[in-house]
């Protein structure tokens, strides 16, 4: 009779343990860690030349080092009556949508790249636009259609080494969701501003994103099953 009673207890405890394990057969998400990505921009400058139609005619800064000007510089303003625009492009390969995308660049020079010609600054506004890039330097980028306005900044209080930054999260995410391989950013003199032959030069263009990866799911079944085993062992000892 005693043996039968213990058997019934074992059966009840085992059934309870299985029930706990089954009920606890779920997965929970571990907290996701934020991962930052930094993309260095390909920076260059294109001038309209004397063309009255406002098309890009030649590079004033590029990796080919035209006119002896340093590469990787983003020149904005005038060269006499010519208009110069600064470009930068960012490779989006491997990147995903993000909760934060920050565009930043530094003031390289309060003036243009041509000594004794446009190497003095102007006071006014510079507009920052985005366009579809291709991760290469092209004259066409001077007039490439805008896919979104990033913002505008004034040059009045700029100084050598200053950093200018813009939150471009919506534009970045739109580019990612559209499957773009490159995002272009263009700096140009704003309507209503007259550089009067002067310019500004910027460099160190970078795009910093903070992406949240998919949560990691871990099953809780084993832990609960382990707890049930301890419960079974304790019950047996008490019997």
C-alpha positions as CSV (number, residue, x, y, z in Angstrom):
1,X,0.0,0.0,0.0
2,X,2.9,2.3,0.8
3,X,4.5,1.6,-2.5
4,X,1.3,2.5,-4.3
5,X,1.0,5.8,-2.4
6,X,4.6,6.7,-3.4
7,X,3.9,5.8,-7.0
8,X,0.9,8.1,-7.0
9,X,3.0,10.9,-5.5
10,X,5.7,10.4,-8.2
11,X,3.0,10.5,-10.9
12,X,1.5,13.7,-9.6
13,X,4.9,15.4,-9.2
14,X,6.0,14.3,-12.6
15,X,2.8,15.5,-14.2
16,X,3.2,18.9,-12.4
17,X,6.8,19.2,-13.7
18,X,5.8,18.4,-17.3
19,X,3.0,20.9,-17.1
20,X,5.4,23.6,-15.8
21,X,7.8,22.8,-18.6
22,X,5.1,23.0,-21.3
23,X,3.6,26.2,-20.0
24,X,7.1,27.7,-20.0
25,X,7.8,26.8,-23.6
26,X,8.2,30.3,-24.8
27,X,11.0,32.6,-26.0
28,X,12.1,35.9,-24.6
29,X,14.1,38.7,-26.2
30,X,17.4,39.8,-24.8
31,X,18.0,43.5,-24.7
32,X,19.4,44.7,-28.1
33,X,22.7,46.6,-28.1
34,X,23.0,49.8,-30.2
35,X,25.7,49.5,-32.8
36,X,27.2,52.6,-34.5
37,X,28.5,52.8,-38.0
38,X,30.7,55.5,-39.5
39,X,31.0,56.1,-43.2
40,X,33.6,58.5,-44.5
41,X,32.3,60.6,-47.4
42,X,34.0,60.9,-50.8
43,X,34.3,64.7,-51.1
44,X,35.0,66.8,-54.2
45,X,34.0,70.1,-55.8
46,X,32.5,71.0,-59.2
47,X,32.4,74.4,-60.9
48,X,30.0,75.6,-63.5
49,X,32.8,77.3,-65.4
50,X,31.6,80.2,-67.6
51,X,28.6,78.2,-68.7
52,X,25.5,80.4,-68.4
53,X,23.2,77.4,-68.1
54,X,24.6,76.4,-64.7
55,X,25.9,72.9,-65.6
56,X,29.0,71.3,-64.0
57,X,32.0,71.9,-66.3
58,X,35.1,70.9,-64.3
59,X,36.4,69.8,-60.9
60,X,38.0,72.3,-58.6
61,X,38.8,69.5,-56.1
62,X,38.9,65.7,-56.8
63,X,41.2,62.7,-56.4
64,X,42.9,63.8,-59.6
65,X,44.2,66.8,-57.8
66,X,43.2,69.4,-60.5
67,X,45.0,72.8,-60.5
68,X,47.2,71.5,-57.7
69,X,44.3,71.8,-55.3
70,X,44.2,69.2,-52.5
71,X,41.8,66.3,-53.0
72,X,38.8,65.6,-50.7
73,X,37.8,69.2,-50.3
74,X,34.3,70.6,-50.6
75,X,34.5,74.1,-52.0
76,X,31.4,76.3,-52.0
77,X,31.0,79.8,-53.5
78,X,32.4,81.6,-56.5
79,X,35.5,81.7,-58.7
80,X,35.0,85.1,-60.2
81,X,31.6,84.8,-61.8
82,X,31.6,81.0,-61.7
83,X,29.6,79.0,-59.3
84,X,31.3,76.2,-57.3
85,X,29.4,73.5,-55.4
86,X,30.7,71.0,-52.9
87,X,29.8,67.3,-53.1
88,X,30.2,64.3,-50.9
89,X,28.9,60.7,-51.4
90,X,28.4,57.9,-48.9
91,X,28.5,54.1,-49.6
92,X,25.4,52.5,-48.2
93,X,26.4,48.9,-48.8
94,X,25.7,46.7,-45.8
95,X,23.9,49.5,-43.9
96,X,20.3,49.2,-42.6
97,X,17.7,51.7,-41.5
98,X,18.6,53.4,-38.3
99,X,17.2,55.4,-35.4
100,X,19.8,58.1,-35.9
101,X,21.9,59.3,-38.9
102,X,24.2,62.4,-38.4
103,X,26.0,64.2,-41.2
104,X,29.0,66.1,-40.1
105,X,31.9,68.1,-41.7
106,X,34.6,70.5,-40.7
107,X,35.6,74.0,-41.8
108,X,38.9,73.6,-43.7
109,X,39.4,77.1,-44.8
110,X,37.6,80.5,-44.6
111,X,38.1,81.0,-48.4
112,X,38.3,79.0,-51.6
113,X,41.1,76.8,-53.1
114,X,42.5,79.3,-55.6
115,X,45.2,81.5,-54.0
116,X,44.8,85.3,-54.7
117,X,41.6,84.6,-56.6
118,X,38.8,83.3,-54.4
119,X,40.7,82.6,-51.2
120,X,38.5,84.9,-49.0
121,X,35.2,84.0,-47.3
122,X,31.7,85.4,-47.9
123,X,28.9,85.9,-45.4
124,X,25.6,84.3,-46.3
125,X,23.7,81.1,-46.4
126,X,24.7,77.7,-47.7
127,X,22.0,75.1,-48.6
128,X,22.6,71.4,-48.1
129,X,20.7,69.0,-50.4
130,X,20.7,65.3,-51.0
131,X,20.7,63.4,-54.3
132,X,21.1,59.9,-55.6
133,X,24.9,59.1,-55.6
134,X,27.0,56.4,-57.3
135,X,30.1,56.4,-55.1
136,X,32.2,58.2,-57.7
137,X,33.1,61.8,-58.7
138,X,30.9,63.0,-61.5
139,X,30.5,66.5,-63.0
140,X,26.8,65.7,-63.3
141,X,26.4,65.8,-59.5
142,X,26.6,69.6,-59.7
143,X,23.0,69.6,-61.1
144,X,21.7,66.2,-60.0
145,X,18.0,66.4,-58.9
146,X,17.5,66.8,-55.2
147,X,15.8,64.0,-53.3
148,X,15.4,66.0,-50.1
149,X,16.6,69.2,-48.4
150,X,18.9,68.6,-45.5
151,X,19.0,72.2,-44.2
152,X,20.7,75.6,-44.4
153,X,23.5,77.2,-42.4
154,X,24.9,80.7,-42.2
155,X,28.6,81.4,-42.5
156,X,28.7,84.5,-40.4
157,X,30.2,82.8,-37.3
158,X,32.2,80.0,-38.9
159,X,35.8,79.6,-38.1
160,X,38.6,77.2,-39.0
161,X,38.1,73.8,-37.4
162,X,34.4,74.3,-36.6
163,X,32.1,71.3,-37.1
164,X,28.8,71.6,-38.9
165,X,26.2,68.8,-38.3
166,X,22.7,67.9,-39.5
167,X,20.3,65.1,-38.5
168,X,19.5,63.4,-41.8
169,X,17.7,60.3,-40.3
170,X,14.6,60.5,-42.5
171,X,16.6,61.0,-45.7
172,X,19.0,58.2,-44.8
173,X,16.2,55.7,-44.0
174,X,14.4,56.7,-47.2
175,X,17.6,56.0,-49.2
176,X,18.0,52.6,-47.5
177,X,14.4,51.6,-48.0
178,X,14.6,52.7,-51.7
179,X,17.6,50.4,-52.2
180,X,20.1,53.1,-53.0
181,X,23.8,52.1,-53.0
182,X,25.0,55.6,-52.4
183,X,23.7,58.8,-50.9
184,X,24.9,62.1,-52.2
185,X,25.1,65.4,-50.3
186,X,25.6,68.8,-52.1
187,X,26.5,72.1,-50.6
188,X,25.6,75.2,-52.7
189,X,25.1,78.9,-52.3
190,X,21.6,79.6,-51.2
191,X,19.3,81.8,-53.3
192,X,19.5,85.4,-52.2
193,X,23.2,85.0,-51.1
194,X,25.9,86.7,-53.2
195,X,29.4,85.3,-52.5
196,X,30.9,88.2,-54.5
197,X,33.8,86.1,-55.7
198,X,34.5,84.5,-52.3
199,X,34.1,80.9,-51.1
200,X,34.3,78.5,-48.1
201,X,36.0,75.1,-48.1
202,X,35.0,72.1,-46.0
203,X,36.4,68.6,-45.4
204,X,36.2,65.5,-43.3
205,X,32.7,64.6,-44.4
206,X,31.3,61.7,-42.4
207,X,28.0,60.0,-41.8
208,X,27.4,58.3,-38.4
209,X,24.5,56.0,-37.8
210,X,23.3,54.1,-34.7
211,X,21.5,51.0,-35.7
212,X,19.5,48.6,-33.4
213,X,19.9,45.0,-34.5
214,X,17.1,42.4,-34.3
215,X,16.6,41.2,-30.7
216,X,18.1,37.8,-29.8
217,X,15.5,35.3,-28.7
218,X,16.4,32.6,-26.1
219,X,14.1,29.8,-25.0
220,X,13.1,29.6,-21.3
221,X,12.1,25.9,-21.5
222,X,15.4,24.4,-20.3
223,X,15.6,26.7,-17.3
224,X,12.1,25.8,-16.2
225,X,12.7,22.1,-16.8
226,X,15.8,22.3,-14.6
227,X,13.8,24.0,-11.9
228,X,11.2,21.2,-12.2
229,X,13.9,18.6,-11.7
230,X,15.0,20.2,-8.5
231,X,11.4,20.2,-7.3
232,X,11.0,16.5,-8.1
233,X,14.1,15.6,-6.2
234,X,13.0,17.6,-3.1
235,X,9.6,16.0,-3.1
236,X,11.1,12.5,-3.2
237,X,13.3,13.2,-0.2
238,X,10.3,14.4,1.7
239,X,8.4,11.3,0.9
